Amino acid sequence: MYKIILLLDFAEEYSKSLLKGISKYSTENGPWTYCRMPLYYRETIGIKGILDWAKDWGAHGIIGQLYNDMDLKLILDSKIPVIAQDFKERFSELPNITGSYHEAGEMGAEYFLRKGFKNFAFYGFNDIVWSRERAEGFEKKINSVGSKVHYFEHRKSRSTDLWYYKSNSLSKWLISLPKPIALMTCDDNQGLHITEACKQNKIRIPEEVAVLGVDNDEMLCELSDPPLSSIGLDIEKGGYDTARLMEHMIQNGADQFYDIHVKPTQIITRQSTDIYATNDDHIASTLKYIHKNIEKNLQVDEVVKQVPLSRRSLEKRFHQITGYPIYKYIFNLRIEKFTQKLLETDQTVFEIALDLGLNDSKNIARQFKQIKGCNPIEYRKRYLAGK
């Protein structure tokens, strides 16, 4: 039986999801036993105290959040396998539970570009790896289409500055931004700060500022007003892979390691980004109607009735602005909503189809396969297998 010390922030959803993956692996390959060590031990007894405790307990390994300035020689000399979560910066001498941060930033940028935005902003910290690299990925994609990214003190901010002590400068920054603007935050916590600040300053979300977070922490996303859209991460798979690496290091030596990369999976659209950016009032109202009624069996004829334009004129302007005919835009949005329900609920394909106002589940399954390359049941199994 392996004995593993867990030095994590057990209040965070990220850590909880990691633990689910770790637990799943140990259930399949264990049994393992765990010591959930309070995070404040980093400050009170330090790495020497943690290692001494590990030796007294007979621990086989440690998984935790470690400071980069800790005495790594003590860890390496101890020969105890240690896997570090890069909550500040990556380690070079230890394996990291890290992320495909650039990929997440690019995913956020592509999402906003598809929604027609021309103005972009990022809110985060320059001195934390997961925020900095998400910003770099976001900016790289935005720059590739000839646009620039507005930052809030991104090059010099500390985590304690961004909201609690800098709310006035944050408000001024939000007010000064060109509108409408697509704003990506480094995580859901900062996304919640933005929605709170916008509410205080009577800035409309998503009409003036569309806000996207990262982590898909459902409690934080639903606490936001309006609910916060977010990039989901395959954290449980990261936890599963972490446990597998720990077993490998225990069996083959603490120096036999590689990094664990937690990948972004999909964007969960909630009200904070549920809009298409355009200055054409007729198209804006058309899009608002489509998004509001997508969970009904929406038809193009119903959409045309919402604006004082002929069908031909509306279709032409709609295509010029969005790049899609109305029917195709509805189709794509319906598949996006269908996919979200498929991954977030245990409803059957038939039940999801009914939720979207559709009676023909076979038809939407066929349409889904055209986009995703497999049927909904296969897609769900593939996603769950990754966890």
C-alpha positions as CSV (number, residue, x, y, z in Angstrom):
1,M,0.0,0.0,0.0
2,Y,1.4,3.4,-1.0
3,K,1.2,6.3,1.4
4,I,0.9,9.7,-0.3
5,I,1.0,13.1,1.3
6,L,-1.4,15.6,-0.4
7,L,-0.3,19.3,0.2
8,L,-3.1,21.0,-1.8
9,D,-5.7,23.7,-1.4
10,F,-8.7,21.5,-0.7
11,A,-11.1,24.4,-0.9
12,E,-10.3,25.0,-4.6
13,E,-12.4,23.2,-7.2
14,Y,-9.2,22.7,-9.2
15,S,-7.7,20.7,-6.4
16,K,-10.9,18.8,-5.8
17,S,-11.0,17.7,-9.4
18,L,-7.3,16.6,-9.2
19,L,-8.2,14.5,-6.2
20,K,-11.0,12.8,-8.1
21,G,-8.6,11.7,-10.7
22,I,-5.9,10.6,-8.2
23,S,-8.6,8.7,-6.3
24,K,-9.8,7.0,-9.4
25,Y,-6.3,5.7,-10.3
26,S,-5.6,4.5,-6.8
27,T,-9.0,2.7,-6.6
28,E,-8.1,0.9,-9.8
29,N,-4.5,0.2,-8.9
30,G,-4.3,0.5,-5.1
31,P,-5.2,0.5,-2.4
32,W,-3.4,3.7,-1.5
33,T,-3.7,5.7,1.7
34,Y,-3.4,9.5,2.0
35,C,-2.5,12.2,4.4
36,R,-4.2,15.5,3.6
37,M,-1.7,17.9,4.9
38,P,-2.9,21.5,5.7
39,L,-1.5,24.0,3.2
40,Y,-0.2,26.3,5.9
41,Y,2.4,23.7,6.7
42,R,4.4,25.3,3.8
43,E,4.8,28.4,6.0
44,T,4.9,26.9,9.5
45,I,7.2,23.9,9.2
46,G,8.7,24.5,5.7
47,I,9.9,21.9,3.3
48,K,12.3,20.4,6.0
49,G,9.4,19.8,8.4
50,I,7.3,18.3,5.7
51,L,10.0,15.9,4.6
52,D,10.7,15.0,8.2
53,W,7.1,14.2,8.8
54,A,7.0,12.2,5.5
55,K,9.9,10.1,6.7
56,D,8.3,9.5,10.2
57,W,5.1,8.4,8.5
58,G,6.8,6.3,5.9
59,A,5.4,8.3,3.0
60,H,6.1,7.0,-0.5
61,G,5.5,10.3,-2.2
62,I,4.2,13.9,-2.0
63,I,1.9,15.7,-4.3
64,G,1.5,19.4,-3.6
65,Q,1.8,23.2,-4.1
66,L,5.4,24.1,-3.3
67,Y,7.1,27.5,-3.3
68,N,9.7,27.9,-6.0
69,D,12.2,29.3,-3.5
70,M,12.1,26.2,-1.3
71,D,15.3,24.3,-0.7
72,L,15.0,21.8,-3.6
73,K,18.2,20.2,-2.6
74,L,16.5,18.8,0.5
75,I,13.8,17.3,-1.7
76,L,16.2,15.8,-4.2
77,D,18.4,14.4,-1.4
78,S,15.4,12.8,0.4
79,K,14.8,10.6,-2.7
80,I,11.0,10.9,-1.9
81,P,9.1,11.3,-5.2
82,V,7.5,14.7,-5.3
83,I,5.1,16.1,-7.9
84,A,4.5,19.9,-7.7
85,Q,1.5,21.8,-8.9
86,D,2.8,24.9,-10.6
87,F,0.6,27.4,-8.8
88,K,3.3,30.1,-9.3
89,E,6.0,29.0,-11.7
90,R,7.2,25.6,-13.1
91,F,10.0,23.7,-11.5
92,S,12.8,22.4,-13.6
93,E,14.1,19.8,-11.1
94,L,10.7,18.3,-10.3
95,P,7.8,17.1,-12.3
96,N,5.0,19.6,-12.6
97,I,1.2,19.4,-12.8
98,T,1.0,22.1,-15.3
99,G,-1.3,23.1,-18.2
100,S,-1.5,23.8,-21.9
101,Y,-1.9,27.4,-21.0
102,H,-1.1,28.9,-24.4
103,E,-3.7,26.5,-25.9
104,A,-6.4,27.8,-23.5
105,G,-5.6,31.4,-24.5
106,E,-5.8,30.6,-28.2
107,M,-9.1,28.8,-27.6
108,G,-10.5,31.9,-25.9
109,A,-9.3,34.2,-28.7
110,E,-10.8,31.9,-31.4
111,Y,-14.1,31.8,-29.6
112,F,-14.4,35.6,-29.4
113,L,-13.3,36.0,-33.0
114,R,-16.0,33.6,-34.2
115,K,-18.4,35.9,-32.3
116,G,-17.4,38.9,-34.4
117,F,-15.6,40.9,-31.8
118,K,-13.0,43.6,-33.0
119,N,-11.9,44.8,-29.6
120,F,-10.1,42.5,-27.0
121,A,-8.8,42.7,-23.5
122,F,-7.1,40.4,-20.9
123,Y,-7.1,40.6,-17.2
124,G,-4.6,38.7,-15.2
125,F,-1.1,38.5,-13.6
126,N,2.2,38.7,-15.4
127,D,4.1,37.0,-12.5
128,I,2.2,33.7,-12.5
129,V,2.9,31.2,-15.2
130,W,-0.7,30.0,-15.8
131,S,-2.0,33.6,-16.2
132,R,1.0,34.8,-18.2
133,E,0.9,32.0,-20.8
134,R,-2.8,32.2,-21.2
135,A,-2.4,35.9,-22.0
136,E,0.4,35.1,-24.4
137,G,-1.7,32.5,-26.3
138,F,-4.7,34.9,-26.4
139,E,-2.6,37.8,-27.6
140,K,-0.8,35.7,-30.3
141,K,-4.0,34.7,-31.9
142,I,-5.5,38.2,-31.7
143,N,-2.4,39.7,-33.2
144,S,-2.5,37.2,-36.0
145,V,-5.7,38.9,-37.3
146,G,-4.2,42.4,-37.0
147,S,-5.8,43.3,-33.7
148,K,-4.3,44.2,-30.3
149,V,-5.1,43.3,-26.7
150,H,-5.8,45.8,-23.9
151,Y,-4.3,44.8,-20.6
152,F,-5.1,45.9,-17.0
153,E,-1.6,46.4,-15.5
154,H,-0.8,43.0,-16.9
155,R,3.0,43.6,-17.1
156,K,3.4,44.4,-13.3
157,S,0.4,43.4,-11.3
158,R,0.5,41.3,-8.2
159,S,-2.4,39.0,-7.3
160,T,-3.3,41.1,-4.3
161,D,-3.5,44.3,-6.3
162,L,-6.0,43.4,-9.0
163,W,-9.3,43.8,-7.2
164,Y,-9.3,44.5,-3.5
165,Y,-6.8,47.4,-3.5
166,K,-7.2,48.6,-7.1
167,S,-10.9,48.7,-7.7
168,N,-10.9,52.3,-8.7
169,S,-8.2,51.9,-11.3
170,L,-9.9,48.7,-12.5
171,S,-13.2,50.6,-12.9
172,K,-11.4,53.4,-14.8
173,W,-9.8,50.8,-17.1
174,L,-13.1,49.0,-17.8
175,I,-14.9,52.4,-18.6
176,S,-12.0,53.4,-20.9
177,L,-12.1,50.2,-23.0
178,P,-13.6,50.5,-26.5
179,K,-17.0,48.8,-26.7
180,P,-18.2,46.2,-27.4
181,I,-15.1,44.3,-26.2
182,A,-14.3,40.6,-25.6
183,L,-12.5,40.3,-22.3
184,M,-10.7,37.1,-21.3
185,T,-9.6,36.6,-17.6
186,C,-6.9,34.3,-16.4
187,D,-9.3,32.3,-14.3
188,D,-12.9,32.3,-13.0
189,N,-12.0,34.2,-9.8
190,Q,-10.8,37.1,-11.9
191,G,-13.8,36.7,-14.2
192,L,-16.0,37.2,-11.1
193,H,-14.1,40.4,-10.2
194,I,-14.8,41.7,-13.7
195,T,-18.5,41.0,-13.6
196,E,-18.7,42.6,-10.1
197,A,-16.8,45.7,-11.3
198,C,-19.0,46.0,-14.4
199,K,-22.1,45.8,-12.3
200,Q,-20.8,48.6,-10.0
201,N,-20.1,50.8,-13.0
202,K,-23.3,50.0,-14.9
203,I,-21.4,48.4,-17.8
204,R,-23.7,45.9,-19.5
205,I,-22.6,42.3,-19.8
206,P,-22.4,40.9,-22.5
207,E,-23.7,43.8,-24.6
208,E,-20.7,46.1,-23.8
209,V,-18.2,43.7,-22.2
210,A,-18.3,39.9,-22.9
211,V,-16.4,38.1,-20.1
212,L,-14.8,34.6,-20.4
213,G,-13.0,32.8,-17.5
214,V,-11.0,29.6,-17.2
215,D,-11.4,26.5,-15.0
216,N,-15.3,26.2,-15.2
217,D,-15.6,26.4,-11.5
218,E,-19.4,26.0,-11.5
219,M,-19.9,27.7,-8.1
220,L,-18.0,30.8,-9.1
221,C,-19.5,30.9,-12.6
222,E,-23.1,30.7,-11.2
223,L,-22.3,33.2,-8.4
224,S,-21.4,35.7,-11.1
225,D,-24.2,38.1,-12.3
226,P,-24.7,37.3,-15.2
227,P,-23.4,33.7,-15.1
228,L,-19.8,33.5,-16.3
229,S,-18.8,31.6,-19.4
230,S,-15.6,29.6,-18.9
231,I,-13.1,27.3,-20.5
232,G,-13.3,23.8,-19.1
233,L,-10.2,21.8,-18.3
234,D,-9.6,18.1,-18.2
235,I,-8.4,18.3,-14.6
236,E,-9.6,14.9,-13.5
237,K,-7.5,13.3,-16.2
238,G,-4.6,15.3,-15.0
239,G,-5.1,13.9,-11.5
240,Y,-5.3,10.3,-12.9
241,D,-2.1,10.9,-14.9
242,T,-0.5,12.4,-11.8
243,A,-1.2,9.3,-9.8
244,R,0.1,7.1,-12.6
245,L,3.3,9.1,-12.7
246,M,3.7,8.9,-8.9
247,E,3.5,5.1,-9.1
248,H,6.1,5.1,-11.9
249,M,8.5,7.3,-9.7
250,I,8.0,5.1,-6.6
251,Q,8.9,2.0,-8.6
252,N,11.7,3.4,-10.8
253,G,13.2,6.3,-8.8
254,A,12.3,9.9,-7.9
255,D,14.4,11.2,-10.9
256,Q,12.3,9.3,-13.4
257,F,9.7,11.9,-14.2
258,Y,7.9,14.0,-16.8
259,D,5.4,16.9,-16.6
260,I,1.6,16.3,-16.5
261,H,-0.3,18.7,-18.9
262,V,-3.9,19.5,-18.1
263,K,-5.6,20.4,-21.4
264,P,-8.5,22.7,-22.1
265,T,-11.5,20.8,-23.4
266,Q,-14.4,23.1,-24.4
267,I,-15.9,26.4,-23.7
268,I,-19.1,26.4,-21.6
269,T,-21.2,29.4,-22.8
270,R,-23.2,31.1,-20.2
271,Q,-24.8,34.5,-20.3
272,S,-21.6,36.6,-19.9
273,T,-20.6,35.8,-23.6
274,D,-23.9,34.7,-25.1
275,I,-23.9,37.4,-27.8
276,Y,-22.5,38.2,-31.2
277,A,-20.8,41.6,-31.5
278,T,-22.1,43.9,-34.1
279,N,-23.0,47.6,-34.4
280,D,-25.9,46.8,-36.8
281,D,-29.0,47.2,-34.6
282,H,-31.2,44.9,-36.7
283,I,-28.6,42.1,-36.8
284,A,-27.9,42.6,-33.1
285,S,-31.6,42.2,-32.2
286,T,-31.8,39.2,-34.6
287,L,-28.9,37.6,-32.8
288,K,-30.3,38.3,-29.4
289,Y,-33.6,36.7,-30.4
290,I,-31.8,33.6,-31.7
291,H,-29.7,33.2,-28.6
292,K,-32.7,33.7,-26.3
293,N,-34.8,31.2,-28.2
294,I,-32.3,28.6,-29.3
295,E,-33.8,26.0,-26.9
296,K,-36.9,26.0,-28.9
297,N,-37.4,24.5,-32.4
298,L,-36.4,27.9,-33.9
299,Q,-37.0,28.4,-37.6
300,V,-35.7,31.2,-39.9
301,D,-39.3,32.4,-40.6
302,E,-39.7,33.3,-36.9
303,V,-36.4,35.1,-36.9
304,V,-37.3,37.2,-39.9
305,K,-40.5,38.5,-38.2
306,Q,-38.4,40.1,-35.5
307,V,-37.0,43.0,-37.6
308,P,-38.6,45.4,-40.2
309,L,-36.5,44.0,-43.1
310,S,-37.4,41.7,-46.0
311,R,-36.1,38.2,-45.7
312,R,-33.7,38.7,-48.6
313,S,-32.3,42.0,-47.1
314,L,-31.9,40.4,-43.6
315,E,-30.3,37.3,-44.9
316,K,-27.8,39.4,-46.9
317,R,-26.8,41.6,-44.0
318,F,-26.7,38.7,-41.6
319,H,-24.3,36.8,-43.8
320,Q,-22.1,39.8,-44.4
321,I,-21.7,40.4,-40.7
322,T,-21.5,36.8,-39.2
323,G,-20.2,34.9,-42.2
324,Y,-23.1,32.5,-42.1
325,P,-26.7,32.2,-43.4
326,I,-29.3,32.5,-40.6
327,Y,-30.1,28.8,-40.8
328,K,-26.5,27.8,-40.5
329,Y,-25.9,30.1,-37.5
330,I,-28.9,28.5,-35.8
331,F,-27.6,25.1,-36.6
332,N,-24.1,25.8,-35.2
333,L,-25.4,27.3,-32.0
334,R,-27.8,24.4,-31.5
335,I,-24.9,21.9,-31.9
336,E,-22.9,24.0,-29.4
337,K,-25.8,23.9,-26.8
338,F,-26.3,20.2,-27.5
339,T,-22.6,19.4,-26.9
340,Q,-22.7,21.4,-23.7
341,K,-25.7,19.4,-22.3
342,L,-24.1,16.2,-23.6
343,L,-21.0,16.7,-21.5
344,E,-22.5,18.4,-18.4
345,T,-25.5,16.2,-17.9
346,D,-26.4,12.5,-17.9
347,Q,-29.5,13.1,-20.1
348,T,-30.1,10.8,-23.0
349,V,-29.8,12.1,-26.6
350,F,-33.6,12.1,-26.8
351,E,-34.0,14.1,-23.6
352,I,-31.4,16.7,-24.8
353,A,-33.2,17.0,-28.1
354,L,-36.5,17.6,-26.3
355,D,-34.8,20.3,-24.2
356,L,-33.8,22.0,-27.4
357,G,-37.4,21.9,-28.6
358,L,-36.7,19.1,-31.1
359,N,-38.8,15.9,-31.5
360,D,-36.4,14.2,-33.9
361,S,-33.4,13.0,-31.9
362,K,-32.1,11.0,-34.9
363,N,-31.9,14.1,-37.0
364,I,-29.8,16.1,-34.5
365,A,-27.6,13.0,-33.9
366,R,-27.0,12.9,-37.6
367,Q,-26.2,16.7,-37.7
368,F,-24.0,16.3,-34.7
369,K,-21.9,13.6,-36.5
370,Q,-21.4,16.0,-39.4
371,I,-19.7,18.5,-37.1
372,K,-17.9,16.3,-34.6
373,G,-17.1,13.2,-36.7
374,C,-18.9,10.8,-34.5
375,N,-22.3,10.3,-33.0
376,P,-23.3,11.8,-29.6
377,I,-23.0,8.6,-27.6
378,E,-19.5,8.0,-29.0
379,Y,-18.5,11.6,-28.3
380,R,-19.7,11.4,-24.7
381,K,-17.9,8.1,-24.1
382,R,-14.7,9.5,-25.6
383,Y,-14.9,12.5,-23.3
384,L,-15.6,10.5,-20.2
385,A,-12.9,8.0,-21.1
386,G,-10.4,10.9,-21.0
387,K,-11.4,11.5,-17.4
